[in-house]
Amino acid sequence: MDEVMLSVNLVWVMLGTVLVFFMHAGFAMVEAGFTRSKNAVNIIMKNFLTISLGGIIYFLCGYAIMFGDTAGGLIGTSGFALNGVDDLSFFIFQTMFAATGATILSGAVAERTNIFAYIGVIVLMTLFVYPVVGHWVWSGQGWLTDLGFVDFAGSTVVHLTGAVAAFVAAAIIGPRLGKYENGRVNVITGHSIPLGALGVFLLWFGWFGFNGASTLAADPTLVPSVIANTFFAAAAGVVATAFYTKFRYGHIDGSLTLNGALAGLVGITAGAANVTIIGSLIIGVIAAPLLVEGLRFIEWKLKVDDPVGAIAVHGICGVWGTLAVGLFDVGGQGLFYGGGFALLGVQTIGVIATIAWVGVSVSAGLFIIKAFVPLRVTAEEEVAGLDVIEHGTPAYEYQDIFKSTAVQGETFAQRLTHFGKSPTNVQEEHI
């Protein structure tokens, strides 16, 4: 029976590993759909490079820094390139998490970032920034663990870490051209809401592995609870965001409602094993206004341009999810279950420490990267689109459409009239 249970547990964790890997398809589709078509190839390439290069870097150094023998509860010091590490199943599962934390900032800096600068950030995140936070919380030897900090599957370790890095990078790199002009905040719409919706469904699907397999065993009592909480928090996030945007803006906003699912998922990740379904519903409902108002605050007040809303989704809702454990934990530590303020205080310390560490380390890392490569492309390259400039090919080909409707001898401008467009309108849409 011991051998059978070992095999069942192994299969469960490996299934979770595959599901978390598949989340990267979701990230790619969300980011591509919420940005302009001229940058879709660039988005896809960044996501492929994140999981590939990030995984290699994590194998060589990141895993050792995260789970190696501790130095004062701050950083791991052994197991580089898996030297002396026998549990490959745990390692590969954690590799998927490391890549997920790194890819969060991809969408926040989309459409204007030099791809080699982005590669430098991937190395920074998976080599050092993310593993240090992970060591504090998940190694079993970290100083936050000793305080009693609870983060079941990564509202802070994965999502807040990625969001703070995204905020710092987006602020330093600067907004897209045309985002802020003459005191106005201009909306730059994405090119495909259906593509973004597909991405959200893929992420939601993968999140069942992200949270579910974080049990690290096929526990028949714990796994169903984790899966249920994951679903209901996301569902509550969708419904609450739909109604909140109807109240706030007079219509159910499509892109915000899609992000509402992710807000609920991020919010429940820290406490998926520690709360009831009622608690998960409340967490998802509260995540909705935090998402909507957080996006508006970041974009309108702080003037930080985040094309996909990653900072609010993963950052603000990551903070909320982490603190919510201190309120709704049913193990006797939650404030609403007679546990007092002790756990809530520890959760707050963990949030503040993570923001401080990631903010300082990523700022310093970007300063070093900038000494070797520019952080953003030129204005001309940004207007033309990164697909052709950096990758030599557009994501979509319209040549056949123009050929089939063109009359021999017509200019390009004349051909556009077949579609009810003027050259000026096309230029404005392109920019």
Secondary structure, DSSP 8 states (H G I E B T S, - for coil): -HHHHHHHHHHHHHHHHHHHHHHHHHHHHHHHHTS-GGGHHHHHHHHHHHHHHHHHHIIIIIHHHHHSSEETTTEE-S-GGGTT---HHHHHHHHHHHHHHHHHHHHHTTTTB-HHHHHHHHHHIIIIIHHHHHHHHHSSSSHHHHHT---SS-IIIIIIHHHHHHHHHHHHH---TTSEETTEE-----S-HHHHHHHHHHHHHHHHHHHHGGGSS--TTHHHHHHHHHHHHHHHHHHHHHHHHHHHHSS--HHHHHHHHHHHHHHHHTTTTTS-HHHHHHHHHHHHHHHHHHHHIIIIIS----TT-HIIIIIIHHHHHHHHHHHH-TTTTSGGGT-TTHHHHHHHHHHHHHHHHHHHHHHHHHHHHHTTS-SB--HHHHHH-HHHHHHSS-SS--HHHHHHH--TT--HHHHHGGGT--HHHHHHHH-
